[in-house]
């Protein structure tokens, strides 16, 4: 396998060292092939919100697998999960299941282009929407330039169909839409970005994007693959009180199994084949195991107090990290997603990609390995979110904070030594 892994961040390139190979998981812990146990804040990058191998989810999956796991035909399970998604998010009137977040964003953009008859897509620098060719672009000289490929194998003509602006830059977005208004099909944005670390939307930013898209006749797409059913049951869109035209989902709605979905207004979704002419298909889309895992997970999240528990556990962790730090950090948190950024004396906040990449990644690498040595498994990159789940007990949070104090001390010692 390239790099020995099936996804790049797992290779520990962002922090150095040898990757941990996981053997099993239970509750808030994972165990590696050498027998070490860790309190886990990777959580499969978000979907394990109820914990690893939860008895209710495992039981549901065990029952499903004995009935077969792929039919290439419709199932009642798809309808049931679609009903739950639509009930949770008023912006979604119809939904189509796919196999990944990448498929969801790719399909939503195709639909937006068909609906508007336009070609350009606006995305925010630092927001990740899967490895779709047109979305793997980076800024050129300034935030308002046409994109250039950030991966070999992407034709410049495809990259040029994406226009870039910084997250939280409403004025820049206004300028961009003024320049390309008659060509912009859609703007796709993570309402709470998690792939440059957790970044919080400034007051009025997301509502401002809604107004701009309405005025210009563009489709607003919220990529809630990470934040959907994670920061709140109804997603980040419920917290900001903004209804996107299309929403992309994944992760939690499959309970940790491969899944994706996109949905939105009925008149848009009816353009999808076979109701309409916009083609998208998938042999394993809506497969019984993913649907079962999602239904069982959402059932647990609907229990009274679930999100209050997530909020308290996450806020306790963030507060404990702040007390333990001893070095300058900025902690961004949205519900049960958080990131401690190792900032310097000039940085008071981290609100966009430029500020995120200015953080001290070497300090994070030192912190990461000290935490791993102490039995805490974190994302191996400064630019990934930590995920707290219902299985994280007060004892686990306390242990994490205790280990973090030592890890912060290791960062301070290296800085003092000029390393």
N, C-alpha and C positions, 0 to 999 in steps of 0.2 A: 504494500500500500504506500502511496506517496507520503513521505514523512512518517510512515508507520501508523497513520491515523485515517479516519474517515471524514474528518472535518478539521480545518487548519488550526483553530485555536487550541485544540486538544494536545498539540505537539509541544506546548509550553514555550513557543518561540518568544512570547511576550514577557516571560519571566525567567527563562533559562532553566536548565536542568532537565531531568528525565521525567516524562509524563507518568502519572499514577494510573495504573490499570485497575479498573474496578471489577470486583467479583460479584458483589451483591449490595442490596440496599434494604433498609428496614426503618420505617419512621423517618427521623431526621438524620439518620446516619448511613454512611456507605462504608464498605470494607474493601480493601484492595487485595491483590493476589498474594501479597506478602503477609496478610493477616492483620494489617493495621486498620484501625477504625477511626473514622472522622465524622465530626458534625458537618453536615453538608449544606452549603449555601449556593451551590451550583444548581441543584434541583432540576437537572436536565435542561438548564437555561429557561426555567419557568413553569413547565407543566406540572411538576410534582408538588402542587400546592397543598395536597392533603397528606403528603408524605409518601415514602417509598413502600411499595407492597402493602398498601392499606387493605385491611381484611375485606371491606365492602367492595372495593374495586376488584381485588383479586378473585373474590367469589363470583362476581358478575362475569369476569373474563373467563373463569373456569367453566361456567355454565355455557357461555357463548361458544367456546372453542369446541365443545362436544356436539354442537349443532352445525359445525362447518365454519370456515373463516373467509370464504370468498365465493360469490355466486355469479357475478357479472349480471346481476338482475336487481331490481329495486327491493328494498326491505322496509318493514315497518319501523325498524330502528332509526333509519334516516329521517323519516317523518317525525318521529318522536324528538330527536335531537334538534331538528329544524324548528319544531314548535317551541322548544325551550329557548333557543337562540332568539327567535322572533319575539317571544314574550319578554325576554330580558332587555332587548334593545329596540326601542320604538322606531329608530331610523331604518331598521331592517324589516321589510315586508315580505321578501322572498330571499332564499339563500341557496347557494350551490356548494356542495362539498367537493373538496379536492384532496390532494395527498400531502401538501406542504404549504407553508407560508409563501414560499417562492411562487408556487403555482397560483396561489390566491392573488398576489399582487400583479403578476403577469396577466392574469385573466381580467382583473378589474380594470387595468389600464387599456387592454384591448377593447373592453366594453365602452370605456369612456371615449376612446377615439372614434368608435363606431357611432356613439350617440351624438357627438359634437361635429363629426366630420373634420376634425383638426388633428394635428400630428404631435405637437410639443407637449412634454410632461415637465412639470415643475417639481423638483425635490429639494430637500434641505441638505446642505453639506453635513455629513456625519450621520444622517439617518440611513439605516440599512433596511432594505426591503427585499432581501433575497438576492440570489445571484443571477437575476435577469440582466441580459446584455445591456439594455438601455438604462438600467439603474446603477450599474457598476461604473460610475463616473466620479471624477473629483474636480475641484475648482481649478480654473486656469488662473489668469491674472486678475483676480477680483471676483466678487460674489455674483456678478451679473453677466458672466461670460457663458458661452455655450460650452457644454461638457467635453472633456477629453477622456479617452478610455483609461481606466485604472487597472485593467488587466489585459495582458496580451490575448489575442483572439477575438477582440471586440472591434468590429469595423468602426472607423471614425464617423462614418455617416450615421450609424446607429447611435453612437454616443452623442452626436450632435442633436439628436431629437430630445435630449434632456437638458433642461435649463436649471441652473443652480442658484440658491440663495441661502443665507445663513438662517438657522432656526432662531426664532424669537426676533427676527428682523422684519417687522411689519412694514416699515417704510421701504426697505429694499424690495419686499414683495410687491408693494404698490408700484414701484418704479419698473420692476420686471414685467408685470402685467401690462403696464402702459406701453412698454416697448414691443411685446410680442402678443398683445391681446387677441388679435384675430387668428392666431395660430395655436393658442394654448388649449389643449383638450382637458387637462386636469392638473390638479396639484395633489400629490400624495405626501402624507406627513404622518409620522408617529406622534400622536397627541402627547404622549410621554415617551421621548426617546430613551432607549436602553442600550444602544449599541455604540455609544460614545461615552458610556457610563450613563447613569440616570440624569436626565436634564429636565427641569420643570418648566412648563410654559408660563411666561409672564402674564400678568393680569391683562385680559382683553386680547391676547395674541390669537388664540384659536377662533374667537368670535370675529376678530378682524379678518381672518382668512375666509371665514364663511361669507362675510359681506363682499369681499373682493371677488370670490368665485361667483356669487349671485349676480353681481353687477356685470361681470364679464362673460357670463354664460358658460363658465367652466365647471367641471365636475370636481367636487371636493371628496377625496378618498382618505379615510383614516385607516392607517395600518395599525390595528390593535391585535396583531398576532401575539405580541408580548403582553400588552396591558389589558386586553379583553378578559374579563372574569378574574383578573389578577389584582388590579388596583381598586376595583369595585366589581360587584356582580355584573352590572350593566356597562362596565368598561369605563375608560377615561372620558368618553363622550358624555356620560351621565354626570361626571364631576364638573366638567366645564360648561355643561348645558348647551352643547352644540350638536346639531344633527348633521352628520356628513351625508353625502349622496350615496356613497358606497363605503362599506367597512370590510376590512380583511381580518380574518381570525385564524387561530391555530393554537398550538400548545395546550392550554388548559382544556379546550373543548374536546380533546382526545384523551385526556387523562394520562398523557405520556406516550401514547401510541402515535404513529405518523398520521397527521391530519392537517387540513387547512380548510378554509371556507371563505367565500365572499358573498356579500348580500347588500341589499339596499332597496330603493324605491321600486315598486312593482313595475312601473312603466320602463325602467331601465333593465331590470332583471328579465323581463319578458322578451328582450332582444336576444337573449342567449338561446342557442339551439337546444332542443328542437322547437321551442316556442317561436324563436326568431332566427336570424341568419348569422349571428356571431358565434363562431364555432369554438367549442372547448369540450374536451372529453377526458376520461381517465378510467382505465380498467379497474383499478382498486379504489377509486373514489367512493367514499361512504361505506367502506368495508365494515362488516359486522363487528369486528374487534374494536376498531377505533370508535365507532358509534357507541358501543357498550361501555368502553372506558370513559368516554365523555359523559354519558348519561349518569353513570355511577358517581363520577367526580362532582358534577353539578348538583346532584342530589345531596351530597355532603355539604357543599357550599351554601345551599339554600337553608340549612339548619339555622335556627335562631342563634345569633351571637357569633357566627363564624367570622364575619368580617370585622366585628369589634375585637375578637381575639387576635386576628391578624394585625390589626392596627396597633393594639397595645404591645404585642410582642415585637413588632418592627420598631415602634417608637422607643421601647425600652433598649433595644439593641443600638439604635442610633445614638441615644443619649449616653449609653454606657461607653460607646466608642469615643464620643466627644470628651467624656471625662478622663478616659484612659490615655488619650493621645500623647500629650507632651510634645508634639510637633504640630506644625500648622496643617490642618486638613479642612476641607469643606465637605460636609456630608449632605448629599442630595437624596431625598426620600419621597417616593410617591406610593402610598399604601405599603404593600409588602415587598416593594422593590427599593433598593438603596445602593448608593455608591459613595465610599469615602475617597475623595480626590486629594492627593498629596500636592497641595498648592505651595506657593512661596509667599514672601512678605508682601508682594504687590497684588496678589490675587485675593479678593474678598468673596468672590462667587464664581461658579462655573455655570454659564448660561448658554453656551453654544460650543461648536466644534473647535473653534480657534482657542478658546479658553481651556477646553478639555485637553487638547494635545500639548498645551503649554505646561501641564502638570508634570511632576517628577516621576516618570515611569520606573526609574531605577529604584527609587524609594519604595514604590509599590512592589517591585520584584523582591526586595529585601523583606518587606512586610509579609508578602505571600509565603515565602519559604519558611519564615519563622512561625507563621500560623500553621502551615502544613506540618512542621515538626512538632507543634503542640497539639495536633489532632483536629485542626480546623481546615476543611476543604473549601477554598474560595475559587472564583473564576480566575484562570491564569492570564489575566489581562487587566490593566487599569481601566480599560474601556468597555468592560462588561458589567452588567448589573448583578448584585447579590439578590437572592430570593429567599424570603422567609416563608415558612409554611405552618399549617396548623399543627404539625408534629413537633415543632420546636418548643420545647418546654422552658419554663423559667430557669431550670437547672442548666439546660443547654445554652441559653443566652448568657447566664452568669459565667459558665465555663469559657465561652467565647470571649467575653470581655476581659476575663483574667488573662487568657493567653494573649489577647491583643495588647495588653499593657506591656508585656515582655517584648512583643513584636515591634511595637512603637519604639521601645527602648533600643532595639537593634537598629532601627532606622536612624535614631538620634546619634547613636554611637558611630555609625558609618559616616554620617554627615560631619560629625566632630573630627573624625579622622581624615576628612577630605576625600573620602572614597565615593 
